Amino acid sequence: MSIAIIGGSGLTALEGLEIQRQQMQKTPYGEPSGPLTFGLLNNRDIIFLPRHGNPHAIPPHRINYRANIWALRENGVEDIIAVNAVGGITARMSPGRLVIPSQLIDYTWSRQHTYYEGDGNEVVHVDFTCPYTPELRQQILHASKSIGLECRDGGIYGATQGPRLETAAEIKRMENDGCDLVGMTGMPETVLARELGLNYACICVVANWAAGKTDEIIKMDMIEKNLRDGMIKVRRLLSAAIGQAQG
C-alpha cells in the first residue's frame, strides 16, 4: 500500500524523497495536475503529486481534483496526506502555525465536486460527518509530538472559491460561521477521497492573517516567506509521519 502526499503552494517538490520513477496517469476525468512521482521516504513507498502542477501554474478553481484523486487510487493509494496553505482567522491561528483541521465548511461553487453525477446510475450519498479520517489525523499529531514540533490539533477549515483573496466582510461571516482557517483547495479534494473510500487528512500551514484581521495589506512576499518557513516544518512532519506509518 502506498501513501500519497499532495503538495500545495510552497510544496511542489519533496526533499528527502528517493525518486524511482514518474508517471503521467490518464483517468476518465482527464489528466491530473502533473506526473505522479513514485519514490521512497523513510523506506516507505509514497506517491507525490503537486496540486498546482510543477511549476505552480494551476489556480485553485481550475485544478482537476477528480483526476488527481482518481489517479492516486488507481495506483494503490489508500492514505492521502494533503498540505494546504491557509489564512488564519481566529487568534490561535497565527502565521507560521501548523494545524491539523478536524472539520470544514465548503463555500466553493461550480467545481466538479463528485464522481456520482447521476446519468441514470445509482444515486449515492456519502457520510461526511467527519471529513478528515480520525486515525490518519492522530498519526500525524503523534508524529509531531515525537519530534517536538508544535502542531495545532483541530479547527474548522473554510474552503473558498478563489483565486482572489477574501474581503474583510467575508472573513467576518466565516468567523461567525465558526471557521478558524480559510483556504482555496480544501474542497472538493476531501470529499472526492471519501467517495473513493480513501483515508484523508491535511496539514495546514498558516501563511498570513485573513483579510481584516490586521491593518496591513496582504502581500505575496509576506505569504511566500511564511510558507518557506512553514514548509521546513512540514517536511520534518511528513518524514516523521511516514516513518511511523504501518506497512
N, C-alpha and C positions, 0 to 999 in steps of 0.2 A: 504494500500500500504506500502510495506517495502522499506527501503533504505539499500543498500548493501555497505559495506566498504571492499575493497580489500587491504590487508596489504602487503607491500613489505619487503625488507630487513630491519631489525630493528623493524618491527611491526608484530610479529607472534601472539600476543595476544592484547586485547584491555582493558585497565584499565577502570573501571567505568561501564563496561557492566554487567548488571544483567542477567546472563545466565539462559535461560529457558530450552533449550534442544540443543542437537547436532544431526545432521542427515547426513548420507552419502547418496549422491544422485547419482543414476545411470542415465546416459544420453546416447543418441545414439552415442556419441563420446567418450565413456569411462567414467572413474571416474575423478572428479575434484581433485585439489591439496590436499584436505583433507576434513574432515567433515564440513558442514555448521554449524555455531554457531548462534542460534537464541536467541535474548535477547532484553533487553530494555536499551536504552541510552538516558538520559534526557526524560524519559517517552515516547520515540518513539520506535516503533518496528524496529529493524535492523537485518541484517544478516551479519556476519563477516566471511571472507574467507582469510586465509593466502596464498598468491600466490605461495610461495615456499614450502608450507607444514609447519607443526609444529612437530618436529624441522625443521629448514631451511635446506632442503635437495635436492630440485629440482632446477637445474641450469636454467637460463633464456630460453635457446633454447629447453629445454625438458618439459617445462610447457605445460599442456593440456589446452590451452587458450579456445578452443571451448567448452570443457566440463565445465570449470569454468563459463563462461558467460551463457551457456545454463541452467546450474543448478540454477543460480540465477533467471533467467527469469521464470523458471518453478515454482519457489516459490513466485511469485508475485512481484518481484523487478521491479521497473520502473526507479529508480535513482541509479547510481553507483558512489561512490567517491573512487577513487583509490589513493594509496600512493606509490610513486616511489622514490627510492634512485638514485641520478644522480651525474654526474660530471659537474663542471662549466667551460664553455668555455669563454664567454665574461666577461669583467671586473666587471659588476654589479652582476654576479652570483657567489659570493664568498662562500666558505664553511660555512655552518650553516644557509644559507638563506632558506626561504620557498618561493616557486614560484608556481604560478598557470599558466601553459603554455596555450597559445592560438592557437598554430599551431605545426605541426610536419612534419618531413621528415623521411621516412622509408628506412633504409639501411639493413634491415634483409633479409634473404633468406631461402628458404626450409621449413619454418614454415607452419603449417596448418592454413591458414590465411582467410578462408571464409567458410560459410555454403552453398554457391552456387557452387557446384563442377561441374555442368553440368549434366552428367549422363542422358542425354536425357530430362532433365527438362528445365523449362524456364530459359533463361539467364537473370540475374539480375545485374544491375549496381546501386550502392547506391551513393547518393550525399555525398561527403566527403569534401566539400569546407571548412567547419568549423568543424574540427574533434572533438572538445570539445563543449558540449552543452552550449551556452552562458548564459542561465538562471541559470544553475547549477554553472557555474563559478562565476557569480555575487553573488549568495547565499553564496558561500564560502568566497569571498572577503568582502562581507558585514559583515559576521561573524567575520572575522579577525579585521575589524575596530571596531566592537562593543566591543571587548575585548582588544583593544590596542595592537594587535600583528602585527608586520611588516610583510608584505607578498607582494612579487613582483607580479604585475599584468601584465601578458603576457610574451612572449618569445617563441622561437621555440625549440622544443624537437627533437633531432636526435636519432632515435632508431637503435642501432647496434646489431649484432648477438650474441656476447659473446661466451663462458663465459670469454674469455680473455679480458683484457682491451685494449684500442686502442693504436696505435702508434702515435707519435707526428705528423707525416705527415697526418695521417687520420684525426686527430683533426683539423689540419690546413685546410684540404679540407672541413671539416664540417663547420668550421667558415666562409670560403669563400662562402659556400652554404647558410649561414645565420643562422646557428644553434647557440643557446645560451647555450643549455644543451645537455648532452649525457647520455643515459641510455640504458638498455637492455630489458626492459619489456613493453615499451610503445606500441609496436605493436606485434601481431595483436589484442591485447586486445581491443584497442579503436575502430577499425573498426568492430569487431565482435559485440560489443554493438550496433553500428549503424545499422548493418544488422538486428538485432532483435528489433530495434525501441526503445532502451533504452537510457535514458539520461546518459551522462558520462562526468566526469571531473576529473582531478587529481591534487593532491598536491605533488609537488616535493620537496624533501629535498636534498640540495646540500651537498654531503658528502666529496667532495675533488675537487681540481683543476684537470681538464682534462690533459692528457699527453702533455708535452711540455709547459704547462702554468707556471710552476715553474722549478727551477733547482733540486728540491727534487724528490726522487723516491717515487712513490705512494705506501704507506704501509697500510696493512689492519688494524693495530691498530689505525692509524690516522683516517681511514674511520669509524671504529667502534665507536670511541669517538665522532666524529661529528654526527654520526647517533643517538647515545644515547642522545646527547644534543638536536638534531633536533626533535626527536620523542616526547620529552616532550612538545614541542610547537605544534606538530601535534595533540597530544591527546587533548590539550586545544582547538585547532581549530575545530577538529571533533565534540567535545562535543557542542561547540557553534553553528556550522553549523547545526547539527542535531536538536538542541533545537529550532532553528529558522525556521526549515522546516515546510511547510504547511502539515497538516494532511490530 
